[in-house]
Amino acid sequence: MKKVIIVGGGPAGITAALRASKNNEVILLEKTESIGKKLKLTGGGRCNITNNRDIGEMLEKVVTNKKFLYSAFYGYTNRDVLDYFSNRGLKYKVELDEKVYTDSDKADEVINILRDDLEKNNVEVVYKADVTDFIVEDGIIKGVVINDFRTMECDKVIICTGGRSYPATGSDGAMYKVLEKYGHKIQKQYAALIPLVIKEEFVKKLQGVSMSDVLIKAKVKNKKYEQRGDMIFIHFGISGPAVLKLSSYINKALEEGEVSITLDFLPNIEREELIRLMKSNTQKDVLNNLKGKMPQNFLKEIGELCELNGVKASELKKKSENKFLQMVKEMNLTVRETLTIKAAQVTSGGVAVKDINSSTLESKKVKGLYFAGEVMDVDAETGGYNLQIAFSTGNLAGMLEE
């Protein structure tokens, strides 16, 4: 029986440990005092386990290196994940955009199942164990160094240390330096699934305004991106599901300068129809005619910017009409930057996939060294897809070329 060390007690590491424990002695090393810390944060703390879409559709939601994930995704699908948890008594529900949550809206249920399974499969979990180096001989992994002084020998090592987002959960990026030391290329890390900082000052007046079903478009080097969904104005810019998704596509471009985006707050209503609604009752104020189409606090602020507050439909001037149409159907905003990577839901970047065998997730630089999860240069949109990456790659890495 071979001895396998898993580094990192997140969903990828736990899945890898459970798979590897079928034929091996497994030790799971966790840097903090508990496992599944970042898992608790998914879905706003409700645990967005995975997504209910067809696995092929899910792959299309991967932003970076989707082809690299084919073997992992098809080898352990979202159906496999849901079957695993269902067989252990977890009840779940499917909500908007096919997101899957625990029925209780509690992440602890998922973590407790995983913790119990580790115990049942005789996986030894060691807490506050920070892997600071490897023991490598003739290009083959022989063990790890813990907390700079303690050594632990083994036959295989699986790295599941995450990226650099939410460093308090243990994913602080420290492992990248160790991996570089042994010849791995580390792609630059960017904040992904992150709120956007907006240049225009008037956005501050819209702070706290939530908008449903917004179409957001961006163009970067002749490539067009668009996302549709809910969003919210915040004191420094914009956030919400549609914004977070878009951030993963424009984060790298922001390093080279500002990015212009366009927002359509009524994508189901054409300009001509909106004009008709604005003038539908000539005795009413223009904004009253639009009541129910957009939030009142949004209409009030936009109306002020367009000098429409208190203006009757019969007195509507073309200049104000055009400005309002532009603000509602084609609001142009300038994205200056994202928040820092520490606040990101996901890290984009990490271990270059060219250094990893996609069929086994074994390193091409060090034999017996494997990877799973966010430590690799893979990321996806929000909606349970990144957790599926963790489960799928954890399962594949844990197979250890069975």
Kinemage of the C-alpha trace (Angstrom):
@kinemage 1
@onewidth
@group {chain A} dominant
@subgroup {mainchain}
@vectorlist {calphas} color= white
{ca met a 1} P 0.000 0.000 0.000
{ca lys a 2} L 1.395 3.378 -1.041
{ca lys a 3} L 1.454 6.452 1.166
{ca val a 4} L -0.218 9.537 -0.322
{ca ile a 5} L -0.097 13.067 1.075
{ca ile a 6} L -2.804 15.554 0.138
{ca val a 7} L -1.902 19.207 0.709
{ca gly a 8} L -4.986 21.359 1.321
{ca gly a 9} L -8.318 20.504 2.973
{ca gly a 10} L -10.711 22.233 0.599
{ca pro a 11} L -13.223 20.454 -1.678
{ca ala a 12} L -10.508 19.424 -4.178
{ca gly a 13} L -8.238 18.072 -1.458
{ca ile a 14} L -10.988 16.208 0.369
{ca thr a 15} L -12.270 14.643 -2.864
{ca ala a 16} L -8.722 13.630 -3.817
{ca ala a 17} L -8.200 12.122 -0.349
{ca leu a 18} L -11.414 10.109 -0.507
{ca arg a 19} L -10.593 8.745 -3.958
{ca ala a 20} L -6.983 7.932 -3.092
{ca ser a 21} L -7.982 6.225 0.169
{ca lys a 22} L -9.549 3.332 -1.741
{ca asn a 23} L -6.114 1.830 -2.441
{ca asn a 24} L -3.658 3.862 -0.378
{ca glu a 25} L -2.737 5.148 3.041
{ca val a 26} L -3.732 8.813 2.927
{ca ile a 27} L -2.716 11.784 5.057
{ca leu a 28} L -4.468 15.126 4.506
{ca leu a 29} L -2.453 18.183 5.559
{ca glu a 30} L -4.471 21.332 6.263
{ca lys a 31} L -2.772 24.685 6.841
{ca thr a 32} L -5.512 26.100 9.092
{ca glu a 33} L -7.383 24.661 12.074
{ca ser a 34} L -10.324 23.233 10.063
{ca ile a 35} L -11.229 21.779 6.680
{ca gly a 36} L -13.650 23.254 4.130
{ca lys a 37} L -13.229 26.891 5.168
{ca lys a 38} L -13.704 28.290 1.672
{ca leu a 39} L -16.537 25.847 1.023
{ca lys a 40} L -18.498 27.678 3.706
{ca leu a 41} L -18.323 30.872 1.639
{ca thr a 42} L -19.772 29.495 -1.603
{ca gly a 43} L -23.210 30.642 -2.634
{ca gly a 44} L -23.148 33.410 -0.067
{ca gly a 45} L -22.713 30.822 2.681
{ca arg a 46} L -25.532 28.629 1.366
{ca cys a 47} L -23.115 26.299 -0.466
{ca asn a 48} L -23.665 26.341 -4.224
{ca ile a 49} L -22.570 22.684 -4.560
{ca thr a 50} L -22.607 22.474 -8.347
{ca asn a 51} L -24.803 23.344 -11.337
{ca asn a 52} L -27.608 21.223 -12.778
{ca arg a 53} L -26.757 21.849 -16.438
{ca asp a 54} L -25.563 19.129 -18.792
{ca ile a 55} L -21.840 18.535 -18.211
{ca gly a 56} L -21.069 19.736 -21.755
{ca glu a 57} L -22.872 23.018 -21.057
{ca met a 58} L -20.961 23.321 -17.799
{ca leu a 59} L -17.664 23.081 -19.635
{ca glu a 60} L -18.723 26.066 -21.744
{ca lys a 61} L -18.899 28.093 -18.531
{ca val a 62} L -15.191 27.509 -17.900
{ca val a 63} L -13.319 30.741 -18.635
{ca thr a 64} L -9.696 29.543 -18.621
{ca asn a 65} L -8.350 26.302 -20.163
{ca lys a 66} L -11.655 24.464 -20.597
{ca lys a 67} L -10.143 21.788 -22.920
{ca phe a 68} L -7.688 20.859 -20.184
{ca leu a 69} L -10.653 19.903 -17.968
{ca tyr a 70} L -12.391 17.467 -20.372
{ca ser a 71} L -11.025 14.293 -18.736
{ca ala a 72} L -11.756 15.556 -15.235
{ca phe a 73} L -15.294 16.796 -15.990
{ca tyr a 74} L -16.432 13.730 -17.901
{ca gly a 75} L -14.737 11.383 -15.439
{ca tyr a 76} L -16.619 12.817 -12.465
{ca thr a 77} L -19.678 14.819 -13.470
{ca asn a 78} L -22.142 16.991 -11.585
{ca arg a 79} L -24.477 13.981 -11.520
{ca asp a 80} L -21.751 11.985 -9.755
{ca val a 81} L -21.322 14.789 -7.211
{ca leu a 82} L -25.058 14.987 -6.503
{ca asp a 83} L -25.356 11.200 -6.274
{ca tyr a 84} L -22.463 11.130 -3.817
{ca phe a 85} L -24.126 13.628 -1.477
{ca ser a 86} L -27.646 12.204 -1.950
{ca asn a 87} L -26.438 8.737 -0.985
{ca arg a 88} L -25.192 10.241 2.254
{ca gly a 89} L -28.519 11.840 3.111
{ca leu a 90} L -28.045 15.378 1.786
{ca lys a 91} L -31.142 17.027 0.376
{ca tyr a 92} L -30.589 19.689 -2.260
{ca lys a 93} L -32.582 22.055 -4.449
{ca val a 94} L -32.116 23.595 -7.892
{ca glu a 95} L -32.665 27.345 -8.137
{ca leu a 96} L -32.306 30.143 -10.694
{ca asp a 97} L -29.711 29.532 -13.415
{ca glu a 98} L -29.643 25.820 -12.472
{ca lys a 99} L -27.604 26.495 -9.319
{ca val a 100} L -27.700 23.635 -6.827
{ca tyr a 101} L -27.854 24.443 -3.094
{ca thr a 102} L -28.318 22.445 0.072
{ca asp a 103} L -32.006 22.245 0.963
{ca ser a 104} L -31.218 23.772 4.350
{ca asp a 105} L -29.082 26.580 2.862
{ca lys a 106} L -26.280 25.470 5.185
{ca ala a 107} L -22.751 24.668 4.004
{ca asp a 108} L -22.021 22.835 7.259
{ca glu a 109} L -24.122 19.895 6.064
{ca val a 110} L -21.757 19.375 3.128
{ca ile a 111} L -18.650 19.794 5.274
{ca asn a 112} L -19.946 17.365 7.900
{ca ile a 113} L -20.576 14.693 5.259
{ca leu a 114} L -17.061 15.125 3.873
{ca arg a 115} L -15.508 15.096 7.352
{ca asp a 116} L -17.389 11.918 8.313
{ca asp a 117} L -16.346 10.242 5.075
{ca leu a 118} L -12.690 11.076 5.657
{ca glu a 119} L -12.957 9.400 9.050
{ca lys a 120} L -14.758 6.335 7.657
{ca asn a 121} L -12.069 5.946 4.996
{ca asn a 122} L -9.279 6.194 7.561
{ca val a 123} L -7.834 9.411 6.155
{ca glu a 124} L -5.582 10.992 8.758
{ca val a 125} L -6.119 14.762 8.899
{ca val a 126} L -3.305 16.905 10.298
{ca tyr a 127} L -4.171 20.530 11.065
{ca lys a 128} L -1.907 23.595 11.120
{ca ala a 129} L 0.455 21.740 8.801
{ca asp a 130} L 1.991 24.207 6.350
{ca val a 131} L 3.936 22.477 3.563
{ca thr a 132} L 6.950 24.719 2.941
{ca asp a 133} L 9.047 22.464 0.674
{ca phe a 134} L 9.218 19.086 -1.058
{ca ile a 135} L 11.687 16.233 -0.837
{ca val a 136} L 12.606 15.437 -4.448
{ca glu a 137} L 15.222 12.929 -5.612
{ca asp a 138} L 16.089 12.411 -9.293
{ca gly a 139} L 12.908 14.192 -10.344
{ca ile a 140} L 10.683 11.995 -8.151
{ca ile a 141} L 8.741 13.236 -5.121
{ca lys a 142} L 9.749 11.471 -1.911
{ca gly a 143} L 8.006 13.565 0.716
{ca val a 144} L 7.224 17.032 2.056
{ca val a 145} L 8.619 19.472 4.587
{ca ile a 146} L 6.063 20.801 7.096
{ca asn a 147} L 6.396 24.145 8.906
{ca asp a 148} L 10.025 24.439 7.710
{ca phe a 149} L 11.389 21.674 9.926
{ca arg a 150} L 9.329 18.480 10.032
{ca thr a 151} L 9.705 15.995 7.179
{ca met a 152} L 7.136 13.419 6.086
{ca glu a 153} L 8.003 10.761 3.526
{ca cys a 154} L 5.508 9.409 1.005
{ca asp a 155} L 5.073 7.933 -2.473
{ca lys a 156} L 2.701 10.521 -3.974
{ca val a 157} L 1.716 14.128 -3.234
{ca ile a 158} L -1.421 15.930 -4.447
{ca ile a 159} L -1.360 19.736 -4.241
{ca cys a 160} L -4.803 21.275 -3.557
{ca thr a 161} L -3.795 24.562 -1.924
{ca gly a 162} L -6.089 26.869 -3.908
{ca gly a 163} L -5.224 30.279 -5.308
{ca arg a 164} L -4.836 33.645 -3.592
{ca ser a 165} L -8.425 34.682 -2.930
{ca tyr a 166} L -9.723 34.695 0.663
{ca pro a 167} L -6.231 34.097 2.152
{ca ala a 168} L -7.716 33.713 5.664
{ca thr a 169} L -9.062 30.330 4.500
{ca gly a 170} L -5.501 29.150 3.833
{ca ser a 171} L -5.293 29.855 0.102
{ca asp a 172} L -2.616 32.549 0.273
{ca gly a 173} L -0.564 31.569 -2.800
{ca ala a 174} L 2.509 30.537 -0.788
{ca met a 175} L 2.688 27.161 -2.564
{ca tyr a 176} L 3.434 28.851 -5.904
{ca lys a 177} L 6.994 29.679 -4.793
{ca val a 178} L 7.639 26.068 -3.813
{ca leu a 179} L 6.333 24.824 -7.155
{ca glu a 180} L 8.439 27.357 -9.058
{ca lys a 181} L 11.493 26.026 -7.277
{ca tyr a 182} L 10.874 22.640 -8.913
{ca gly a 183} L 10.456 23.991 -12.441
{ca his a 184} L 6.741 24.718 -12.703
{ca lys a 185} L 5.656 27.832 -14.574
{ca ile a 186} L 3.219 29.895 -12.522
{ca gln a 187} L 0.850 32.045 -14.566
{ca lys a 188} L 0.168 35.498 -13.166
{ca gln a 189} L -2.830 35.551 -10.828
{ca tyr a 190} L -5.809 37.829 -11.366
{ca ala a 191} L -8.947 38.483 -9.364
{ca ala a 192} L -11.909 36.641 -10.898
{ca leu a 193} L -15.596 36.854 -9.996
{ca ile a 194} L -14.981 40.241 -8.446
{ca pro a 195} L -16.846 43.599 -8.254
{ca leu a 196} L -15.756 46.299 -10.707
{ca val a 197} L -14.552 49.800 -9.796
{ca ile a 198} L -16.236 52.451 -11.984
{ca lys a 199} L -14.716 55.789 -13.004
{ca glu a 200} L -17.926 57.805 -13.436
{ca glu a 201} L -18.865 59.768 -10.304
{ca phe a 202} L -22.642 59.668 -10.838
{ca val a 203} L -22.637 55.929 -10.049
{ca lys a 204} L -22.152 56.794 -6.364
{ca lys a 205} L -25.660 58.307 -6.335
{ca leu a 206} L -27.046 54.932 -7.356
{ca gln a 207} L -25.423 53.128 -4.431
{ca gly a 208} L -27.643 50.319 -3.139
{ca val a 209} L -29.874 50.193 -6.225
{ca ser a 210} L -30.465 46.608 -7.393
{ca met a 211} L -31.365 45.910 -11.021
{ca ser a 212} L -32.820 42.689 -12.422
{ca asp a 213} L -32.006 41.106 -15.788
{ca val a 214} L -29.410 43.589 -17.057
{ca leu a 215} L -27.470 43.024 -20.293
{ca ile a 216} L -23.830 44.088 -19.861
{ca lys a 217} L -21.479 44.246 -22.835
{ca ala a 218} L -17.732 44.818 -23.101
{ca lys a 219} L -15.260 44.895 -25.984
{ca val a 220} L -11.605 44.010 -25.484
{ca lys a 221} L -9.235 43.983 -28.460
{ca asn a 222} L -12.030 43.384 -30.976
{ca lys a 223} L -13.422 40.561 -28.856
{ca lys a 224} L -16.936 41.072 -27.534
{ca tyr a 225} L -18.210 39.776 -24.209
{ca glu a 226} L -21.665 39.978 -22.730
{ca gln a 227} L -23.414 38.773 -19.608
{ca arg a 228} L -27.029 38.992 -18.596
{ca gly a 229} L -28.399 38.847 -15.082
{ca asp a 230} L -28.891 40.782 -11.858
{ca met a 231} L -26.556 43.493 -10.603
{ca ile a 232} L -26.249 46.115 -7.882
{ca phe a 233} L -24.667 49.560 -7.710
{ca ile a 234} L -22.201 49.948 -4.827
{ca his a 235} L -20.267 52.938 -3.499
{ca phe a 236} L -17.222 52.347 -5.722
{ca gly a 237} L -18.880 50.714 -8.722
{ca ile a 238} L -20.983 47.679 -9.576
{ca ser a 239} L -21.405 44.092 -8.401
{ca gly a 240} L -23.889 41.222 -8.619
{ca pro a 241} L -23.958 37.948 -10.618
{ca ala a 242} L -23.792 39.465 -14.127
{ca val a 243} L -20.928 41.776 -13.132
{ca leu a 244} L -18.948 39.033 -11.411
{ca lys a 245} L -19.191 36.818 -14.484
{ca leu a 246} L -18.043 39.632 -16.773
{ca ser a 247} L -15.092 40.407 -14.490
{ca ser a 248} L -13.541 37.019 -15.253
{ca tyr a 249} L -13.377 37.890 -18.953
{ca ile a 250} L -11.981 41.432 -18.665
{ca asn a 251} L -9.680 41.155 -15.602
{ca lys a 252} L -6.504 40.647 -17.630
{ca ala a 253} L -7.337 43.525 -20.000
{ca leu a 254} L -7.699 45.906 -17.043
{ca glu a 255} L -3.991 45.524 -16.368
{ca glu a 256} L -3.354 47.360 -19.649
{ca gly a 257} L -5.872 50.127 -19.041
{ca glu a 258} L -9.518 51.007 -18.586
{ca val a 259} L -12.292 48.963 -20.172
{ca ser a 260} L -15.560 50.458 -21.450
{ca ile a 261} L -18.804 48.621 -20.783
{ca thr a 262} L -22.404 49.226 -21.856
{ca leu a 263} L -25.470 48.377 -19.776
{ca asp a 264} L -29.000 47.795 -21.047
{ca phe a 265} L -31.411 47.811 -18.104
{ca leu a 266} L -34.433 46.798 -20.212
{ca pro a 267} L -33.089 44.253 -22.717
{ca asn a 268} L -36.595 42.945 -23.463
{ca ile a 269} L -37.950 46.376 -24.431
{ca glu a 270} L -36.900 48.118 -27.670
{ca arg a 271} L -36.206 51.862 -27.714
{ca glu a 272} L -39.412 52.620 -29.644
{ca glu a 273} L -41.497 50.722 -27.083
{ca leu a 274} L -39.762 52.559 -24.243
{ca ile a 275} L -40.571 55.915 -25.863
{ca arg a 276} L -44.209 54.845 -26.199
{ca leu a 277} L -44.295 53.912 -22.499
{ca met a 278} L -42.738 57.235 -21.509
{ca lys a 279} L -45.522 59.081 -23.367
{ca ser a 280} L -48.352 56.622 -22.643
{ca asn a 281} L -50.270 59.079 -20.437
{ca thr a 282} L -49.634 62.695 -21.412
{ca gln a 283} L -51.113 64.002 -18.151
{ca lys a 284} L -48.717 61.975 -15.997
{ca asp a 285} L -45.069 62.617 -15.244
{ca val a 286} L -42.756 60.722 -17.609
{ca leu a 287} L -41.251 58.734 -14.752
{ca asn a 288} L -44.684 57.778 -13.391
{ca asn a 289} L -45.482 56.242 -16.767
{ca leu a 290} L -42.512 53.926 -16.250
{ca lys a 291} L -43.521 52.843 -12.772
{ca gly a 292} L -43.068 49.095 -12.399
{ca lys a 293} L -40.596 48.790 -15.252
{ca met a 294} L -37.583 49.810 -13.147
{ca pro a 295} L -36.968 50.443 -9.420
{ca gln a 296} L -38.203 53.820 -8.200
{ca asn a 297} L -34.845 54.780 -6.700
{ca phe a 298} L -33.175 54.109 -10.055
{ca leu a 299} L -35.766 56.154 -11.961
{ca lys a 300} L -35.408 59.025 -9.488
{ca glu a 301} L -31.616 59.294 -9.863
{ca ile a 302} L -31.578 58.783 -13.623
{ca gly a 303} L -34.488 61.174 -13.973
{ca glu a 304} L -32.491 63.821 -12.102
{ca leu a 305} L -29.481 63.329 -14.363
{ca cys a 306} L -31.742 63.711 -17.415
{ca glu a 307} L -33.727 66.627 -15.926
{ca leu a 308} L -36.934 64.595 -16.061
{ca asn a 309} L -38.159 64.730 -12.459
{ca gly a 310} L -41.587 66.359 -12.401
{ca val a 311} L -41.770 66.627 -16.196
{ca lys a 312} L -45.125 65.682 -17.741
{ca ala a 313} L -45.127 63.391 -20.769
{ca ser a 314} L -46.746 66.191 -22.811
{ca glu a 315} L -43.776 68.460 -22.000
{ca leu a 316} L -41.028 65.927 -22.744
{ca lys a 317} L -38.163 67.492 -24.659
{ca lys a 318} L -36.239 65.497 -27.267
{ca lys a 319} L -32.892 66.194 -25.591
{ca ser a 320} L -34.068 64.765 -22.256
{ca glu a 321} L -35.767 61.851 -24.008
{ca asn a 322} L -32.568 60.912 -25.853
{ca lys a 323} L -30.436 61.230 -22.748
{ca phe a 324} L -32.806 59.044 -20.761
{ca leu a 325} L -32.869 56.408 -23.524
{ca gln a 326} L -29.091 56.415 -23.582
{ca met a 327} L -28.865 56.022 -19.795
{ca val a 328} L -31.371 53.168 -19.707
{ca lys a 329} L -30.581 51.280 -22.917
{ca glu a 330} L -26.894 52.112 -23.427
{ca met a 331} L -25.385 53.381 -20.189
{ca asn a 332} L -21.671 53.746 -20.885
{ca leu a 333} L -19.386 53.162 -17.922
{ca thr a 334} L -15.617 52.981 -17.595
{ca val a 335} L -14.130 50.161 -15.532
{ca arg a 336} L -10.919 51.338 -13.867
{ca glu a 337} L -10.003 48.148 -12.050
{ca thr a 338} L -11.291 45.281 -9.940
{ca leu a 339} L -11.045 45.007 -6.181
{ca thr a 340} L -7.926 43.234 -4.904
{ca ile a 341} L -7.513 39.498 -5.387
{ca lys a 342} L -8.049 38.937 -1.653
{ca ala a 343} L -11.713 39.844 -2.164
{ca ala a 344} L -12.159 37.688 -5.272
{ca gln a 345} L -14.371 34.617 -5.204
{ca val a 346} L -11.861 32.832 -7.431
{ca thr a 347} L -8.242 33.183 -8.558
{ca ser a 348} L -7.507 33.196 -12.273
{ca gly a 349} L -3.946 32.004 -12.953
{ca gly a 350} L -1.692 29.557 -11.147
{ca val a 351} L 0.216 26.459 -12.219
{ca ala a 352} L 0.476 26.450 -16.029
{ca val a 353} L -1.573 23.584 -17.453
{ca lys a 354} L 1.186 22.807 -19.984
{ca asp a 355} L 3.175 21.484 -17.011
{ca ile a 356} L 0.380 19.061 -16.056
{ca asn a 357} L -0.856 15.876 -17.746
{ca ser a 358} L -4.578 16.537 -18.314
{ca ser a 359} L -5.421 12.800 -18.268
{ca thr a 360} L -3.965 12.172 -14.809
{ca leu a 361} L -3.174 15.657 -13.402
{ca glu a 362} L 0.373 14.500 -12.676
{ca ser a 363} L 3.152 17.056 -12.955
{ca lys a 364} L 5.369 16.847 -16.034
{ca lys a 365} L 8.212 18.270 -13.947
{ca val a 366} L 8.175 16.058 -10.855
{ca lys a 367} L 7.043 12.428 -10.981
{ca gly a 368} L 4.520 11.472 -8.330
{ca leu a 369} L 3.356 15.080 -7.832
{ca tyr a 370} L -0.280 15.821 -8.742
{ca phe a 371} L -2.589 18.841 -8.748
{ca ala a 372} L -6.289 19.535 -8.211
{ca gly a 373} L -8.493 22.598 -7.945
{ca glu a 374} L -7.808 26.309 -7.997
{ca val a 375} L -4.027 26.033 -7.619
{ca met a 376} L -4.015 25.311 -11.374
{ca asp a 377} L -4.653 27.925 -14.062
{ca val a 378} L -8.349 27.111 -14.430
{ca asp a 379} L -11.411 29.118 -13.481
{ca ala a 380} L -15.073 29.413 -14.420
{ca glu a 381} L -18.092 31.669 -14.148
{ca thr a 382} L -20.093 31.903 -10.946
{ca gly a 383} L -22.877 29.355 -10.492
{ca gly a 384} L -21.326 26.245 -8.963
{ca tyr a 385} L -18.867 25.654 -11.791
{ca asn a 386} L -15.717 26.331 -9.794
{ca leu a 387} L -16.774 23.874 -7.112
{ca gln a 388} L -17.387 21.305 -9.848
{ca ile a 389} L -13.816 21.932 -11.056
{ca ala a 390} L -12.623 21.195 -7.515
{ca phe a 391} L -14.646 17.961 -7.220
{ca ser a 392} L -13.810 16.716 -10.729
{ca thr a 393} L -10.072 17.443 -10.595
{ca gly a 394} L -9.839 16.153 -7.028
{ca asn a 395} L -11.359 12.858 -8.120
{ca leu a 396} L -9.038 12.560 -11.135
{ca ala a 397} L -5.888 13.411 -9.190
{ca gly a 398} L -6.913 10.961 -6.466
{ca met a 399} L -7.023 8.105 -8.958
{ca leu a 400} L -3.197 8.263 -9.109
{ca glu a 401} L -3.067 6.289 -12.350
{ca glu a 402} L -5.006 3.364 -10.858
